[in-house]
């Protein structure tokens, strides 16, 4: 019988390292300037609620929030949700699994998934992408950040097993979930794994793309 993936063990691994993770990565200022610029540029044209799916300590939820963009962050790590709620009270945070988001269809103008799919095995990723698509409004925007490589393969991440994705192959899965690709690319980083990014827009009910 094939093994059924569960996000719970990964969440438990992050919970055990939550204090160190927050110290190392819990502030936007600790991120690369290119990441900060990309996410700010992506968010600036959104009008309406935004979801940070796999929000971790909540720093990106706070970064994309504004009066026109109330932001909600979800994560499976209670320690992250508690930290985020205490430090960013203007945003809303709750425990949730990205593959079964507890929001009505079309709730958000944008969904940010910044390195939150990296621990999802390839066979389970369509379920997660379908969940992200469901909660987006038609025409809503998705931004994915991930580790990029020439082929799909796992590697030993410091917290839990993770996967590399070629931009082209991941783009096909995103399109299959009901999106149209707006932009995509990679960025080499000195002393770090290659960064990948995909910007996509949720198709309308009639299957039409960007308007």
N, C-alpha and C positions, 0 to 999 in steps of 0.2 A: 504494500500500500504506500503511495507517495506521501512524503511528509507534508503536513499542512502547516504553512507558515503562520506564526503569530507574532504580532508586534510587542507583546507583553515582555518577553525576555530582553529585547532591546531596550525597552523603557526601564526595566529594572537595572540594566547595566548603566544607563545614564543617571538613574537615581542614585546609584552607589558612588558616582563621581560628580554629582551635581555641584558641590561647592567648588571643586577645582575647575569644572567647566565654566561656571559663572565667572570665576576670577579671571580666566584666560580669554573668554569669548563673549562675556555678557554685556559689553558696551559697544555701541556702534562705532565709537572712536577707535576701537581695536581692529575693525575691519579694514580691508584694503580700500584706498580711495576710489578705485574703479568700481568696487561693489557698491559703495555709498552713492556714487554718482548714478550708476545704472538704476538702482532701486528708487532713488529720488525722481529720476526722469520718468520711470515707468509709472509711478504713483501720481505724478502731478496732473495728469489728464483725467484721472478717475473722479467721478462724482457719485457718491453713495457709499454704503458700507463696504469695507474691505476685510477679507479674511487672511490672516497669517496662519497657514496650515503647517503645524509642526513648529510652533513659535519659539520653543526653547525658553530662554530667560526673558523674552519679550521685547528685546531691544529693537528689532525690526518692526514689530507691531507699533511701537511708539513712534518710530521714524516715519511710517507711512500715514499715521493718523493726522487728521486735521478737522476743523469744524465741518467741512464738506465731506470728509471721509472718516466717519466713526469706524474704529478698527477693533476687530475681535481676534484674539489669538487662541489657538487650541493646541494642546500637547497631551501626550500620554504620561508625562513625568510629573507627579504631584509637586515635587520640589521646585520644578521650573514654573509651574502655574502659580504656586504660592509666592515665589520671588517676584514674578512679573506683576501680579496683582498688587503687591506691596509697593513696588517701585514705579509703576505706571498706572496710577488710579484713574486716569482719564480714559484708559482703554478697558476692554472687557476680556477676561480670560477664563477658560474652562477646560476641564479634562475631556478629551474626545479622540477617537481613532479616525485618521484621515480616510480610511476605507469605508466608514459608516458615519459621515458627518451628521450631527443632529440639528440640521437647519432645513427649512423648506426649500423647494426648488427655486432657483433664481433669486437667492437672497442677497447676492453680493455683486458689486460692480467690478471687483478685482479679487484675485486669489494669488497670494505670494506663497510659493513653496521653495524656500531657500535652503537647499541641501537637506530637505526633510524626506526625500524619496531614496536617499542613498543606501539605506539599509533594507529596502524592500526587494525581495527576490524578483527576478524578471517575470516569472510566471504570475506573480501577484500584482504587478504594477498596473495592468489595465484596470483592475478593480479600483485602485486608488485614483487613477486619472478620471475614470467615470464618475467617481464620487465628487472630485473637484469640479468637473464639468457640470454636474447636476445642480450644484449650489450657485453657479454663475448665471447672471442674467444673459440673455442673448446679446451678443456683442461685447460681453464682459471680457476682461483681460486676465491672462495667466502669465506669471513669470516663474520659471523654473531655474534653479541653480543646482549643479551637480558636478561630479568628477567625470571628466571626459577622457576617452582613449579610443584606439582604433578598433577595438572589439569589446563586446560585452564580456566581462569576467569579474569574478569576486576578488577581494583583497582583504587583508587583515587590518582593518581600521583599529585605532587605539581603543575604541569603546566597544564596538560590535562589528561582525562581518558586514562588509559593504560591497557595492558594485560600481565598476566603471561602465559608462555608456558612450558609444559613438553618437555624435549629434544627429546624424542621419537616421539611425535606427530608433532613437528615442523620439525623434520628430514624427516618425510613422505611427508610433503608439499614441502620441498626442493627437494626431489627426484622426486616428481611428476612434478616439474618445469624443469627437465632435468639435474639434478646433481647426482653425486655419492658422498656419504659421505666419507670423509677422516678421520675426527676425530670429536669428540664431547664430551662434559662434562659439569659439573657444579662446582661451587666453592662457598662455604659458606664464608660470609664476616661478621665480627663482627659489629653489629649495622647497617647492611645494608641488602637489599634484596638479595636473592641468585642470583648469576651470572650464566648465561648459555652461551655456545659458540658452534658453529658449523663451521667446516671447510669442504668445499665441492669443487668438481671440475666439471666443465661443461662437459657433455658427448659430444662425437663426433657425427656428423650427422648420422652415421650409428647406433647410440645407444650404441656404445662401451664406456667403462669407462676409467679409468686411464691407461695411457700407460707409 
